[in-house]
Amino acid sequence: MVYTTTVAAEVLSRHLENAGWVVVDCRYRLDDGEAGRRAYLEAHVQGAVYADLNRNLAGPPGGDAGRHPLPDLDTFRATLGGWGIGEGVQVVCYDDAGGAYAARLWWMLRYLGHGAVAVLDGGWQAWVAGGYPTASGEEKASPVTFRGEPDPAMVASLEEVAVLSAGGGLLVDSRDAARYRGEVEPIDAAAGHIPGARNRPYARNLTADGTMRAAEELAQDWKSVLGEEDAARAVVYCGSGVTACHNLLSLEVAGLSGARLFVPSWSGWSANSERPIATGEEK
């Protein structure tokens, strides 16, 4: 069986010795860029390699590209191959933040045509709670060649987002409500949101124990945001193109496919003071 959205800790535990499975630890903290790696070296899922958000899952930040642009594709392909990810390999990625960072790798692999990738449901906490095997130190994989080509239909450009915003298009902001409304902005150049965007914080995807909500619940919730619009017309963004991937993951779980990612997200949009900004709630 191929897992393409989420996978339970118990299922992963049965495949730790399977050469066709690769586990990637994506733990990260915005306030301490080295915290995730320290946590990984201390203890991680047995056999897991480590993916650093800034070094591996993003390129150099700046301007319209935002804080976490996509990395150079040749470099990223080499990174994936170095982790042992090749054709047909089942990838499982996890973090300790409900999948907020793991979902970025999930989306990036799909963007390059690798569909056999899933986020560990409940993340590191579920793995530890289940008493499954852990290890410490750095894990090394047997390198392979990763071949994958990007799917341009999965991303939206700045120009497209500007058109959607001006015409009342379907934009979904994945940040928490206070940042969306412009009441606070701890990171980026300005507070507020892209005009016309609807707010659906990615945290709504999770239950109290940090696992993904049931598909039926997610579908109902998403339809309250999308209204009569098809999910395939939606463009999703967040602060820097990371947690928006969690909303894209939840759409897939809900059976609502085709939404696109605006990679620069708010950090790229707000980098130019001439772009319009909205605050408060959208009517």
Accessible surface in RSA format (square Angstrom, percent):
REM  Atomic radii and reference values for relative SASA: ProtOr
REM  Chains: A
REM  Algorithm: Lee & Richards
REM  Probe-radius: 1.40
REM  Slices: 20
REM RES _ NUM      All-atoms   Total-Side   Main-Chain    Non-polar    All polar
REM                ABS   REL    ABS   REL    ABS   REL    ABS   REL    ABS   REL
RES MET A   1   190.15  98.5 114.68  75.9  75.48 179.7 103.42  87.9  86.74 114.9
RES VAL A   2    95.08  62.6  77.68  70.3  17.41  41.9  77.90  67.7  17.18  46.6
RES TYR A   3    34.91  16.3  32.58  18.5   2.33   6.1  20.28  15.2  14.63  18.0
RES THR A   4    59.31  42.2  56.00  56.8   3.31   7.9  30.19  40.6  29.12  44.0
RES THR A   5    31.82  22.6  31.71  32.1   0.11   0.3  10.58  14.2  21.24  32.1
RES THR A   6    35.28  25.1  24.13  24.5  11.14  26.6   1.74   2.3  33.54  50.7
RES VAL A   7     4.17   2.7   0.02   0.0   4.15  10.0   4.17   3.6   0.00   0.0
RES ALA A   8    49.34  45.4  43.61  67.3   5.74  13.0  44.61  62.8   4.73  12.5
RES ALA A   9    10.72   9.9   7.54  11.6   3.18   7.2   7.54  10.6   3.18   8.4
RES GLU A  10    81.97  47.1  80.29  60.7   1.69   4.0  47.51  91.9  34.47  28.1
RES VAL A  11    22.13  14.6  22.13  20.0   0.00   0.0  22.13  19.2   0.00   0.0
RES LEU A  12     0.28   0.2   0.28   0.2   0.00   0.0   0.28   0.2   0.00   0.0
RES SER A  13    29.50  24.9  12.30  16.4  17.20  39.6   5.33  11.4  24.17  33.9
RES ARG A  14   148.06  62.2 110.61  56.4  37.45  89.2  61.92  84.6  86.14  52.2
RES HIS A  15    46.14  25.2  44.27  30.8   1.88   4.8  33.52  34.5  12.62  14.7
RES LEU A  16    34.80  19.4   7.11   5.1  27.69  69.6   9.46   6.6  25.34  68.2
RES GLU A  17   151.55  87.0 119.65  90.5  31.90  76.0  71.19 137.7  80.36  65.6
RES ASN A  18    62.54  43.1  49.72  48.0  12.82  30.9  15.86  38.2  46.68  45.1
RES ALA A  19   104.35  95.9  68.67 106.0  35.68  81.2  81.79 115.2  22.56  59.8
RES GLY A  20    29.87  36.8   0.00   N/A  29.87  36.8  25.49  69.9   4.38   9.8
RES TRP A  21    31.80  12.8  16.30   7.9  15.50  36.4   5.11   2.7  26.69  43.3
RES VAL A  22    18.38  12.1  15.15  13.7   3.23   7.8  18.34  15.9   0.04   0.1
RES VAL A  23    10.16   6.7   7.94   7.2   2.21   5.3   7.94   6.9   2.21   6.0
RES VAL A  24     0.00   0.0   0.00   0.0   0.00   0.0   0.00   0.0   0.00   0.0
RES ASP A  25     0.00   0.0   0.00   0.0   0.00   0.0   0.00   0.0   0.00   0.0
RES CYS A  26     2.41   1.8   0.53   0.6   1.89   4.4   0.55   1.4   1.87   2.0
RES ARG A  27     8.19   3.4   8.12   4.1   0.07   0.2   1.58   2.2   6.61   4.0
RES TYR A  28    12.33   5.8   9.01   5.1   3.33   8.7   0.63   0.5  11.70  14.4
RES ARG A  29   122.29  51.3 120.77  61.6   1.52   3.6  50.26  68.7  72.03  43.7
RES LEU A  30    99.54  55.4  70.15  50.2  29.39  73.9  70.26  49.3  29.28  78.8
RES ASP A  31   116.82  81.8  75.74  75.4  41.08  97.1  50.84 119.7  65.97  65.8
RES ASP A  32    40.28  28.2  33.98  33.8   6.30  14.9  14.41  33.9  25.87  25.8
RES GLY A  33    27.24  33.6   0.00   N/A  27.24  33.6  13.47  37.0  13.77  30.8
RES GLU A  34    72.03  41.4  71.94  54.4   0.09   0.2  45.32  87.7  26.71  21.8
RES ALA A  35     9.84   9.0   7.00  10.8   2.84   6.5   7.25  10.2   2.59   6.9
RES GLY A  36     2.87   3.5   0.00   N/A   2.87   3.5   2.84   7.8   0.03   0.1
RES ARG A  37    70.47  29.6  70.47  35.9   0.00   0.0  19.74  27.0  50.73  30.7
RES ARG A  38   129.33  54.3 122.98  62.7   6.35  15.1  69.82  95.4  59.51  36.1
RES ALA A  39    32.33  29.7  24.60  38.0   7.73  17.6  30.32  42.7   2.01   5.3
RES TYR A  40     0.35   0.2   0.35   0.2   0.00   0.0   0.00   0.0   0.35   0.4
RES LEU A  41    68.44  38.1  62.14  44.5   6.30  15.8  62.52  43.9   5.92  15.9
RES GLU A  42   139.22  79.9 118.89  89.9  20.34  48.4  45.51  88.0  93.72  76.5
RES ALA A  43    29.50  27.1  29.50  45.5   0.00   0.0  29.50  41.5   0.00   0.0
RES HIS A  44     0.00   0.0   0.00   0.0   0.00   0.0   0.00   0.0   0.00   0.0
RES VAL A  45     0.00   0.0   0.00   0.0   0.00   0.0   0.00   0.0   0.00   0.0
RES GLN A  46    62.34  34.9  60.55  44.3   1.79   4.3  17.78  37.8  44.56  33.8
RES GLY A  47    41.84  51.6   0.00   N/A  41.84  51.6  24.19  66.4  17.65  39.5
RES ALA A  48     0.00   0.0   0.00   0.0   0.00   0.0   0.00   0.0   0.00   0.0
RES VAL A  49     8.90   5.9   8.72   7.9   0.18   0.4   8.90   7.7   0.00   0.0
RES TYR A  50    15.28   7.1   3.00   1.7  12.28  32.0   3.00   2.3  12.28  15.1
RES ALA A  51     0.61   0.6   0.00   0.0   0.61   1.4   0.00   0.0   0.61   1.6
RES ASP A  52     6.29   4.4   6.29   6.3   0.00   0.0   4.51  10.6   1.78   1.8
RES LEU A  53     2.62   1.5   1.73   1.2   0.89   2.2   1.74   1.2   0.87   2.4
RES ASN A  54    70.30  48.5  57.63  55.7  12.67  30.5  23.50  56.6  46.80  45.2
RES ARG A  55   149.15  62.6 117.86  60.1  31.29  74.5  63.25  86.4  85.90  52.1
RES ASN A  56    35.56  24.5  32.51  31.4   3.06   7.4   1.17   2.8  34.39  33.2
RES LEU A  57     1.00   0.6   1.00   0.7   0.00   0.0   1.00   0.7   0.00   0.0
RES ALA A  58     5.61   5.2   0.83   1.3   4.78  10.9   0.83   1.2   4.78  12.7
RES GLY A  59    10.00  12.3   0.00   N/A  10.00  12.3   6.61  18.1   3.39   7.6
RES PRO A  60   122.18  89.0 106.41  97.0  15.77  57.3 112.13  92.6  10.06  62.5
RES PRO A  61    94.05  68.5  72.94  66.5  21.11  76.7  73.03  60.3  21.02 130.7
RES GLY A  62    43.38  53.5   0.00   N/A  43.38  53.5  35.11  96.4   8.27  18.5
RES GLY A  63    49.30  60.8   0.00   N/A  49.30  60.8  31.77  87.2  17.53  39.3
RES ASP A  64    66.14  46.3  59.45  59.2   6.69  15.8  21.15  49.8  44.99  44.9
RES ALA A  65    42.24  38.8  32.36  49.9   9.87  22.5  39.23  55.2   3.01   8.0
RES GLY A  66     3.56   4.4   0.00   N/A   3.56   4.4   3.56   9.8   0.00   0.0
RES ARG A  67    55.86  23.5  50.03  25.5   5.83  13.9  42.99  58.8  12.87   7.8
RES HIS A  68    10.78   5.9  10.16   7.1   0.62   1.6   5.85   6.0   4.93   5.7
RES PRO A  69    17.83  13.0  17.83  16.2   0.00   0.0  17.83  14.7   0.00   0.0
RES LEU A  70    42.07  23.4  25.06  17.9  17.01  42.8  25.06  17.6  17.01  45.8
RES PRO A  71    13.42   9.8   8.54   7.8   4.88  17.7   8.77   7.2   4.65  28.9
RES ASP A  72    90.67  63.5  72.40  72.1  18.27  43.2  39.75  93.5  50.93  50.8
RES LEU A  73    49.37  27.5  46.03  32.9   3.34   8.4  46.03  32.3   3.34   9.0
RES ASP A  74   100.97  70.7  92.91  92.5   8.07  19.1  30.09  70.8  70.89  70.7
RES THR A  75    82.43  58.6  76.43  77.5   6.00  14.3  58.74  78.9  23.69  35.8
RES PHE A  76     2.48   1.2   1.32   0.8   1.16   3.0   2.48   1.5   0.00   0.0
RES ARG A  77    40.81  17.1  39.55  20.2   1.26   3.0  21.33  29.1  19.48  11.8
RES ALA A  78    71.82  66.0  50.71  78.3  21.11  48.0  62.56  88.1   9.26  24.5
RES THR A  79    29.45  20.9  19.92  20.2   9.53  22.7  14.15  19.0  15.29  23.1
RES LEU A  80     0.00   0.0   0.00   0.0   0.00   0.0   0.00   0.0   0.00   0.0
RES GLY A  81     2.09   2.6   0.00   N/A   2.09   2.6   2.09   5.7   0.00   0.0
RES GLY A  82    35.24  43.5   0.00   N/A  35.24  43.5  23.11  63.4  12.13  27.2
RES TRP A  83    25.08  10.1  24.88  12.0   0.19   0.5   9.98   5.3  15.10  24.5
RES GLY A  84    10.81  13.3   0.00   N/A  10.81  13.3   4.74  13.0   6.07  13.6
RES ILE A  85     0.00   0.0   0.00   0.0   0.00   0.0   0.00   0.0   0.00   0.0
RES GLY A  86     6.49   8.0   0.00   N/A   6.49   8.0   6.49  17.8   0.00   0.0
RES GLU A  87   178.19 102.3 142.75 108.0  35.44  84.4  62.06 120.0 116.13  94.8
RES GLY A  88    67.31  83.0   0.00   N/A  67.31  83.0  36.74 100.8  30.57  68.5
RES VAL A  89    19.52  12.8  19.04  17.2   0.48   1.2  19.52  17.0   0.00   0.0
RES GLN A  90     9.51   5.3   9.49   6.9   0.02   0.1   8.79  18.7   0.72   0.5
RES VAL A  91     0.00   0.0   0.00   0.0   0.00   0.0   0.00   0.0   0.00   0.0
RES VAL A  92     0.03   0.0   0.03   0.0   0.00   0.0   0.03   0.0   0.00   0.0
RES CYS A  93     0.00   0.0   0.00   0.0   0.00   0.0   0.00   0.0   0.00   0.0
RES TYR A  94     0.28   0.1   0.00   0.0   0.28   0.7   0.28   0.2   0.00   0.0
RES ASP A  95     0.36   0.3   0.01   0.0   0.35   0.8   0.00   0.0   0.36   0.4
RES ASP A  96    58.50  41.0  44.71  44.5  13.79  32.6   5.85  13.8  52.65  52.5
RES ALA A  97    37.12  34.1  21.32  32.9  15.80  35.9  33.00  46.5   4.12  10.9
RES GLY A  98    19.01  23.4   0.00   N/A  19.01  23.4   8.34  22.9  10.67  23.9
RES GLY A  99     2.67   3.3   0.00   N/A   2.67   3.3   1.66   4.5   1.01   2.3
RES ALA A 100     1.85   1.7   1.85   2.9   0.00   0.0   1.85   2.6   0.00   0.0
RES TYR A 101    25.12  11.7  25.12  14.3   0.00   0.0   7.15   5.4  17.97  22.1
RES ALA A 102     0.00   0.0   0.00   0.0   0.00   0.0   0.00   0.0   0.00   0.0
RES ALA A 103     0.00   0.0   0.00   0.0   0.00   0.0   0.00   0.0   0.00   0.0
RES ARG A 104     0.00   0.0   0.00   0.0   0.00   0.0   0.00   0.0   0.00   0.0
RES LEU A 105     0.00   0.0   0.00   0.0   0.00   0.0   0.00   0.0   0.00   0.0
RES TRP A 106     2.18   0.9   2.18   1.1   0.00   0.0   2.18   1.2   0.00   0.0
RES TRP A 107     4.57   1.8   4.57   2.2   0.00   0.0   2.96   1.6   1.61   2.6
RES MET A 108     4.06   2.1   3.95   2.6   0.11   0.3   3.95   3.4   0.11   0.2
RES LEU A 109     0.00   0.0   0.00   0.0   0.00   0.0   0.00   0.0   0.00   0.0
RES ARG A 110    57.81  24.3  48.97  25.0   8.84  21.0   7.13   9.7  50.68  30.7
RES TYR A 111    23.01  10.7  22.99  13.1   0.02   0.0   2.85   2.1  20.15  24.8
RES LEU A 112     3.43   1.9   0.83   0.6   2.60   6.5   0.83   0.6   2.60   7.0
RES GLY A 113    66.06  81.5   0.00   N/A  66.06  81.5  34.31  94.2  31.74  71.1
RES HIS A 114    14.83   8.1  10.34   7.2   4.49  11.5   6.94   7.2   7.88   9.2
RES GLY A 115    36.42  44.9   0.00   N/A  36.42  44.9  28.08  77.0   8.34  18.7
RES ALA A 116    14.97  13.8  11.93  18.4   3.04   6.9  11.93  16.8   3.04   8.1
RES VAL A 117     0.00   0.0   0.00   0.0   0.00   0.0   0.00   0.0   0.00   0.0
RES ALA A 118     0.00   0.0   0.00   0.0   0.00   0.0   0.00   0.0   0.00   0.0
RES VAL A 119     6.13   4.0   6.13   5.6   0.00   0.0   6.13   5.3   0.00   0.0
RES LEU A 120     2.73   1.5   0.00   0.0   2.73   6.9   0.00   0.0   2.73   7.4
RES ASP A 121    39.50  27.7  34.10  33.9   5.40  12.8   5.98  14.1  33.52  33.4
RES GLY A 122     8.61  10.6   0.00   N/A   8.61  10.6   0.65   1.8   7.97  17.8
RES GLY A 123     2.35   2.9   0.00   N/A   2.35   2.9   1.59   4.4   0.77   1.7
RES TRP A 124    37.43  15.0  37.43  18.1   0.00   0.0  19.72  10.5  17.72  28.7
RES GLN A 125    95.32  53.3  88.33  64.6   6.99  16.6  58.69 124.9  36.63  27.8
RES ALA A 126    30.01  27.6  18.00  27.8  12.01  27.3  25.43  35.8   4.58  12.1
RES TRP A 127     0.00   0.0   0.00   0.0   0.00   0.0   0.00   0.0   0.00   0.0
RES VAL A 128    78.33  51.5  65.87  59.6  12.47  30.0  68.34  59.4   9.99  27.1
RES ALA A 129    92.28  84.8  49.34  76.1  42.94  97.7  61.56  86.7  30.72  81.4
RES GLY A 130    41.93  51.7   0.00   N/A  41.93  51.7  20.21  55.5  21.71  48.6
RES GLY A 131    67.22  82.9   0.00   N/A  67.22  82.9  35.09  96.3  32.14  72.0
RES TYR A 132    56.39  26.3  48.32  27.5   8.08  21.0  27.72  20.8  28.67  35.3
RES PRO A 133    60.52  44.1  49.39  45.0  11.12  40.4  60.38  49.9   0.14   0.8
RES THR A 134    66.23  47.1  41.25  41.8  24.98  59.5  10.92  14.7  55.31  83.6
RES ALA A 135    29.77  27.4  19.00  29.3  10.77  24.5  29.77  41.9   0.00   0.0
RES SER A 136    78.12  66.0  55.46  74.0  22.66  52.2  18.20  38.8  59.92  84.0
RES GLY A 137    29.21  36.0   0.00   N/A  29.21  36.0  28.42  78.0   0.79   1.8
RES GLU A 138    86.52  49.7  55.28  41.8  31.23  74.4  20.89  40.4  65.63  53.6
RES GLU A 139    44.93  25.8  37.57  28.4   7.37  17.5   6.82  13.2  38.11  31.1
RES LYS A 140   180.12  87.9 145.57  89.3  34.55  82.3 100.07  90.1  80.05  85.3
RES ALA A 141    34.33  31.6  11.22  17.3  23.11  52.6  19.51  27.5  14.82  39.3
RES SER A 142    91.94  77.7  80.41 107.3  11.53  26.6  42.26  90.0  49.68  69.6
RES PRO A 143   107.78  78.5  86.15  78.5  21.62  78.6  86.24  71.2  21.54 133.8
RES VAL A 144    69.34  45.6  47.75  43.2  21.59  52.0  58.30  50.7  11.04  29.9
RES THR A 145    86.35  61.4  68.90  69.9  17.45  41.6  36.42  48.9  49.94  75.5
RES PHE A 146    13.03   6.5   4.24   2.6   8.79  22.9   4.24   2.6   8.79  25.2
RES ARG A 147   200.29  84.1 170.61  87.0  29.69  70.7  71.24  97.4 129.06  78.2
RES GLY A 148    10.71  13.2   0.00   N/A  10.71  13.2   8.97  24.6   1.73   3.9
RES GLU A 149   127.39  73.1 115.76  87.6  11.62  27.7  61.25 118.5  66.13  54.0
RES PRO A 150    39.60  28.9  27.89  25.4  11.72  42.6  27.89  23.0  11.72  72.8
RES ASP A 151    59.30  41.5  56.42  56.2   2.87   6.8  18.94  44.6  40.35  40.2
RES PRO A 152   103.93  75.7  94.73  86.4   9.20  33.5  96.27  79.5   7.66  47.6
RES ALA A 153    72.43  66.6  52.78  81.5  19.65  44.7  63.85  89.9   8.58  22.7
RES MET A 154    36.71  19.0  35.61  23.6   1.10   2.6  28.33  24.1   8.38  11.1
RES VAL A 155    34.95  23.0  31.77  28.8   3.18   7.7  31.77  27.6   3.18   8.6
RES ALA A 156     4.53   4.2   0.00   0.0   4.53  10.3   0.09   0.1   4.44  11.8
RES SER A 157    47.62  40.2  36.67  48.9  10.96  25.2  41.67  88.7   5.95   8.3
RES LEU A 158    30.07  16.7  24.92  17.8   5.14  12.9  25.13  17.6   4.94  13.3
RES GLU A 159   125.19  71.9 119.62  90.5   5.57  13.3  70.69 136.7  54.50  44.5
RES GLU A 160    72.97  41.9  68.31  51.7   4.66  11.1  35.82  69.3  37.16  30.3
RES VAL A 161     0.02   0.0   0.02   0.0   0.00   0.0   0.02   0.0   0.00   0.0
RES ALA A 162    43.87  40.3  38.85  60.0   5.02  11.4  39.66  55.8   4.21  11.2
RES VAL A 163   108.75  71.6 102.83  93.1   5.92  14.3 106.32  92.4   2.43   6.6
RES LEU A 164    32.90  18.3  31.13  22.3   1.77   4.4  32.90  23.1   0.00   0.0
RES SER A 165    12.98  11.0   3.52   4.7   9.45  21.8   1.77   3.8  11.21  15.7
RES ALA A 166    96.73  88.9  51.89  80.1  44.84 102.0  64.12  90.3  32.61  86.4
RES GLY A 167    67.44  83.2   0.00   N/A  67.44  83.2  35.84  98.4  31.60  70.8
RES GLY A 168    56.67  69.9   0.00   N/A  56.67  69.9  28.95  79.4  27.73  62.1
RES GLY A 169    10.69  13.2   0.00   N/A  10.69  13.2   9.20  25.3   1.49   3.3
RES LEU A 170     2.16   1.2   0.51   0.4   1.65   4.1   0.91   0.6   1.25   3.4
RES LEU A 171     0.21   0.1   0.16   0.1   0.06   0.1   0.16   0.1   0.06   0.2
RES VAL A 172     0.00   0.0   0.00   0.0   0.00   0.0   0.00   0.0   0.00   0.0
RES ASP A 173     0.00   0.0   0.00   0.0   0.00   0.0   0.00   0.0   0.00   0.0
RES SER A 174     0.00   0.0   0.00   0.0   0.00   0.0   0.00   0.0   0.00   0.0
RES ARG A 175     8.82   3.7   3.99   2.0   4.83  11.5   8.82  12.1   0.00   0.0
RES ASP A 176    72.20  50.6  66.84  66.5   5.37  12.7  38.24  90.0  33.96  33.9
RES ALA A 177    34.06  31.3  31.86  49.2   2.20   5.0  31.86  44.9   2.20   5.8
RES ALA A 178    29.80  27.4  27.65  42.7   2.15   4.9  27.65  38.9   2.15   5.7
RES ARG A 179    29.62  12.4  29.62  15.1   0.00   0.0   6.99   9.5  22.64  13.7
RES TYR A 180     2.46   1.2   2.46   1.4   0.00   0.0   0.53   0.4   1.93   2.4
RES ARG A 181    68.09  28.6  63.49  32.4   4.60  10.9  13.81  18.9  54.28  32.9
RES GLY A 182    19.63  24.2   0.00   N/A  19.63  24.2   0.75   2.1  18.88  42.3
RES GLU A 183   107.44  61.7  72.31  54.7  35.13  83.6  43.36  83.9  64.09  52.3
RES VAL A 184    78.80  51.9  71.81  65.0   6.99  16.9  78.80  68.5   0.00   0.0
RES GLU A 185    38.38  22.0   6.71   5.1  31.67  75.4   7.11  13.8  31.27  25.5
RES PRO A 186   100.06  72.9  56.31  51.3  43.75 159.0  69.21  57.1  30.85 191.7
RES ILE A 187    73.97  42.1  41.58  31.0  32.39  78.1  46.15  33.2  27.82  75.5
RES ASP A 188    20.75  14.5   3.22   3.2  17.53  41.4   4.29  10.1  16.46  16.4
RES ALA A 189    84.34  77.6  36.12  55.7  48.23 109.7  48.87  68.8  35.47  94.0
RES ALA A 190    30.96  28.5  22.80  35.2   8.16  18.6  30.96  43.6   0.00   0.0
RES ALA A 191    36.08  33.2  23.74  36.6  12.34  28.1  23.74  33.4  12.34  32.7
RES GLY A 192     0.00   0.0   0.00   N/A   0.00   0.0   0.00   0.0   0.00   0.0
RES HIS A 193     0.48   0.3   0.48   0.3   0.00   0.0   0.40   0.4   0.08   0.1
RES ILE A 194     0.00   0.0   0.00   0.0   0.00   0.0   0.00   0.0   0.00   0.0
RES PRO A 195    29.39  21.4  29.39  26.8   0.00   0.0  29.39  24.3   0.00   0.0
RES GLY A 196    24.46  30.2   0.00   N/A  24.46  30.2  13.62  37.4  10.84  24.3
RES ALA A 197     0.00   0.0   0.00   0.0   0.00   0.0   0.00   0.0   0.00   0.0
RES ARG A 198    81.06  34.0  78.74  40.1   2.32   5.5  29.99  41.0  51.08  31.0
RES ASN A 199    30.39  21.0  12.92  12.5  17.47  42.1   7.20  17.3  23.19  22.4
RES ARG A 200     0.00   0.0   0.00   0.0   0.00   0.0   0.00   0.0   0.00   0.0
RES PRO A 201    24.40  17.8  24.40  22.2   0.00   0.0  24.40  20.1   0.00   0.0
RES TYR A 202    55.66  26.0  55.66  31.7   0.00   0.0  23.62  17.8  32.04  39.5
RES ALA A 203    61.53  56.6  52.61  81.2   8.93  20.3  52.94  74.5   8.60  22.8
RES ARG A 204    89.13  37.4  81.35  41.5   7.78  18.5  45.72  62.5  43.41  26.3
RES ASN A 205     0.00   0.0   0.00   0.0   0.00   0.0   0.00   0.0   0.00   0.0
RES LEU A 206    37.99  21.2  22.72  16.3  15.26  38.4  22.72  16.0  15.26  41.1
RES THR A 207    55.40  39.4  40.85  41.4  14.55  34.7  48.46  65.1   6.95  10.5
RES ALA A 208   121.38 111.6  69.49 107.2  51.89 118.0  82.73 116.5  38.65 102.4
RES ASP A 209   106.95  74.9  77.22  76.9  29.73  70.3  49.38 116.2  57.57  57.4
RES GLY A 210    22.35  27.6   0.00   N/A  22.35  27.6  19.80  54.3   2.55   5.7
RES THR A 211    34.17  24.3  34.17  34.6   0.00   0.0  25.19  33.8   8.98  13.6
RES MET A 212    23.12  12.0   8.91   5.9  14.21  33.8   8.91   7.6  14.21  18.8
RES ARG A 213    54.60  22.9  51.61  26.3   2.99   7.1  11.05  15.1  43.55  26.4
RES ALA A 214    51.88  47.7  35.45  54.7  16.43  37.4  46.84  66.0   5.04  13.3
RES ALA A 215    38.83  35.7  33.39  51.5   5.44  12.4  33.53  47.2   5.30  14.0
RES GLU A 216   134.48  77.2 123.51  93.4  10.97  26.1  74.05 143.2  60.43  49.3
RES GLU A 217    85.93  49.3  82.24  62.2   3.69   8.8  32.50  62.9  53.43  43.6
RES LEU A 218     0.00   0.0   0.00   0.0   0.00   0.0   0.00   0.0   0.00   0.0
RES ALA A 219    17.31  15.9  17.31  26.7   0.00   0.0  17.31  24.4   0.00   0.0
RES GLN A 220   139.46  78.0 132.24  96.6   7.22  17.2  43.67  93.0  95.79  72.7
RES ASP A 221    20.05  14.0  13.54  13.5   6.52  15.4  11.69  27.5   8.37   8.3
RES TRP A 222     0.00   0.0   0.00   0.0   0.00   0.0   0.00   0.0   0.00   0.0
RES LYS A 223   119.28  58.2 113.33  69.5   5.96  14.2  61.42  55.3  57.87  61.6
RES SER A 224    87.63  74.0  45.18  60.3  42.45  97.8  50.45 107.4  37.18  52.1
RES VAL A 225    17.30  11.4   8.64   7.8   8.66  20.9  13.29  11.5   4.01  10.9
RES LEU A 226     4.23   2.4   3.74   2.7   0.50   1.3   3.74   2.6   0.50   1.3
RES GLY A 227    45.12  55.6   0.00   N/A  45.12  55.6  31.40  86.2  13.72  30.7
RES GLU A 228   182.25 104.6 147.31 111.4  34.94  83.2  71.14 137.6 111.11  90.7
RES GLU A 229    64.20  36.9  53.29  40.3  10.91  26.0  10.68  20.7  53.52  43.7
RES ASP A 230    89.11  62.4  77.10  76.7  12.01  28.4  30.16  71.0  58.95  58.8
RES ALA A 231     5.42   5.0   1.90   2.9   3.51   8.0   1.90   2.7   3.51   9.3
RES ALA A 232    52.14  47.9  37.65  58.1  14.50  33.0  37.65  53.0  14.50  38.4
RES ARG A 233   121.42  51.0 108.54  55.3  12.88  30.7  55.36  75.7  66.06  40.0
RES ALA A 234     0.03   0.0   0.01   0.0   0.02   0.0   0.01   0.0   0.02   0.0
RES VAL A 235     0.04   0.0   0.04   0.0   0.00   0.0   0.04   0.0   0.00   0.0
RES VAL A 236     0.00   0.0   0.00   0.0   0.00   0.0   0.00   0.0   0.00   0.0
RES TYR A 237     0.00   0.0   0.00   0.0   0.00   0.0   0.00   0.0   0.00   0.0
RES CYS A 238     1.34   1.0   1.34   1.5   0.00   0.0   0.00   0.0   1.34   1.4
RES GLY A 239     6.57   8.1   0.00   N/A   6.57   8.1   3.89  10.7   2.68   6.0
RES SER A 240     7.64   6.5   5.77   7.7   1.87   4.3   0.02   0.1   7.62  10.7
RES GLY A 241     0.00   0.0   0.00   N/A   0.00   0.0   0.00   0.0   0.00   0.0
RES VAL A 242     6.12   4.0   6.12   5.5   0.00   0.0   6.12   5.3   0.00   0.0
RES THR A 243    27.91  19.9  27.63  28.0   0.29   0.7  19.72  26.5   8.19  12.4
RES ALA A 244     0.00   0.0   0.00   0.0   0.00   0.0   0.00   0.0   0.00   0.0
RES CYS A 245     0.00   0.0   0.00   0.0   0.00   0.0   0.00   0.0   0.00   0.0
RES HIS A 246     0.81   0.4   0.81   0.6   0.00   0.0   0.00   0.0   0.81   0.9
RES ASN A 247     0.00   0.0   0.00   0.0   0.00   0.0   0.00   0.0   0.00   0.0
RES LEU A 248     9.29   5.2   7.85   5.6   1.44   3.6   7.92   5.6   1.37   3.7
RES LEU A 249     0.09   0.0   0.09   0.1   0.00   0.0   0.09   0.1   0.00   0.0
RES SER A 250     0.00   0.0   0.00   0.0   0.00   0.0   0.00   0.0   0.00   0.0
RES LEU A 251     1.89   1.1   1.89   1.4   0.00   0.0   1.89   1.3   0.00   0.0
RES GLU A 252    42.16  24.2  30.82  23.3  11.34  27.0   2.61   5.0  39.55  32.3
RES VAL A 253    31.58  20.8  16.61  15.0  14.97  36.1  20.00  17.4  11.57  31.4
RES ALA A 254    14.34  13.2   0.00   0.0  14.34  32.6   0.75   1.1  13.59  36.0
RES GLY A 255    59.94  73.9   0.00   N/A  59.94  73.9  31.62  86.8  28.31  63.4
RES LEU A 256    33.46  18.6  31.03  22.2   2.44   6.1  33.10  23.2   0.37   1.0
RES SER A 257    65.50  55.4  52.21  69.7  13.29  30.6  35.45  75.5  30.05  42.1
RES GLY A 258    42.49  52.4   0.00   N/A  42.49  52.4  29.16  80.0  13.34  29.9
RES ALA A 259    14.91  13.7   0.78   1.2  14.13  32.1   0.78   1.1  14.13  37.4
RES ARG A 260    52.28  21.9  52.28  26.6   0.00   0.0  11.13  15.2  41.15  24.9
RES LEU A 261     0.00   0.0   0.00   0.0   0.00   0.0   0.00   0.0   0.00   0.0
RES PHE A 262     0.15   0.1   0.15   0.1   0.00   0.0   0.15   0.1   0.00   0.0
RES VAL A 263    15.27  10.0  14.89  13.5   0.38   0.9  14.89  12.9   0.38   1.0
RES PRO A 264    20.63  15.0  20.15  18.4   0.47   1.7  20.63  17.0   0.00   0.0
RES SER A 265     0.00   0.0   0.00   0.0   0.00   0.0   0.00   0.0   0.00   0.0
RES TRP A 266     0.00   0.0   0.00   0.0   0.00   0.0   0.00   0.0   0.00   0.0
RES SER A 267     9.55   8.1   2.20   2.9   7.35  16.9   2.43   5.2   7.12  10.0
RES GLY A 268     0.00   0.0   0.00   N/A   0.00   0.0   0.00   0.0   0.00   0.0
RES TRP A 269     3.60   1.4   3.60   1.7   0.00   0.0   3.60   1.9   0.00   0.0
RES SER A 270     5.15   4.4   0.07   0.1   5.08  11.7   0.43   0.9   4.72   6.6
RES ALA A 271    48.65  44.7  14.75  22.8  33.90  77.1  17.75  25.0  30.90  81.9
RES ASN A 272    55.18  38.1  49.59  47.9   5.59  13.5  10.33  24.9  44.85  43.3
RES SER A 273   110.68  93.5  76.81 102.5  33.87  78.0  52.06 110.9  58.62  82.1
RES GLU A 274   156.92  90.1 124.02  93.8  32.89  78.3  48.25  93.3 108.67  88.7
RES ARG A 275    41.47  17.4  35.74  18.2   5.73  13.6  13.50  18.5  27.97  16.9
RES PRO A 276    79.31  57.8  68.12  62.1  11.19  40.7  79.31  65.5   0.00   0.0
RES ILE A 277    66.78  38.0  34.22  25.5  32.56  78.5  34.22  24.6  32.56  88.4
RES ALA A 278    20.92  19.2  15.27  23.6   5.65  12.8  20.92  29.5   0.00   0.0
RES THR A 279    89.49  63.6  67.22  68.1  22.27  53.1  33.47  45.0  56.02  84.7
RES GLY A 280    28.04  34.6   0.00   N/A  28.04  34.6  27.10  74.4   0.94   2.1
RES GLU A 281   115.01  66.0  89.20  67.5  25.81  61.5  53.36 103.2  61.64  50.3
RES GLU A 282    66.18  38.0  40.89  30.9  25.28  60.2  14.87  28.8  51.31  41.9
RES LYS A 283   249.59 121.8 174.98 107.4  74.61 177.6 153.15 137.8  96.44 102.7
END  Absolute sums over single chains surface
CHAIN  1 A    11930.2       8651.9       3278.2       6565.5       5364.6
END  Absolute sums over all chains
TOTAL         11930.2       8651.9       3278.2       6565.5       5364.6
